[in-house]
Amino acid sequence: MVLAHRLRVIRVAKQVSPADIEMVIGVPAGYVFQVEEGDIVPSIETLEKWAKALDVSLGSLFVDDGVAPFLSNLPNRLSSDHIARACSEKKKRRFRNISMRPHAH
C-alpha cells in the first residue's frame, strides 16, 4: 500500500490525471485507479515508465525525501537466515525419520 499511496500523492501533486498516465505508459483505462487503490502491483518496467511520466526518479516512488517509510510489522518478520536454518532443521528431521524406519525384507 505504501507504493500505491506514493503514486497517487506524486500524481496529484504534479497535477497529472490518471488518463494522462495511462496514455503515456500505454495501459488500459482504469489501470491507474486499480494501482492507486492497491488492487494490482505494476511491474518494474511499468513503474519506470510511470516515474518518467511524472518526471521523477524511480526511487522516489518508494521513498519520500530520501527517507524510507516505517513498516511497523517488519521487525516481526523472520530473517532469510532464520528461514533457511528452519528449513534445514526440518529436512534433517525428515531424513532422520526416514532413515530410522525398519527396512522391509
SULGI-V965455 format. One line per field, one symbol per residue. phi: phi as a letter, one per 20 degrees, with the letter a starting at -180 (. if undefined). Layout:
phi = ???
This chain:
phi = .ffgffgfgffffeldegfffgffemcfgnffffffenfcdffffffffffffelcfgfffdcdlmdfffdfeffeeffffffffffffffffffffffefffed
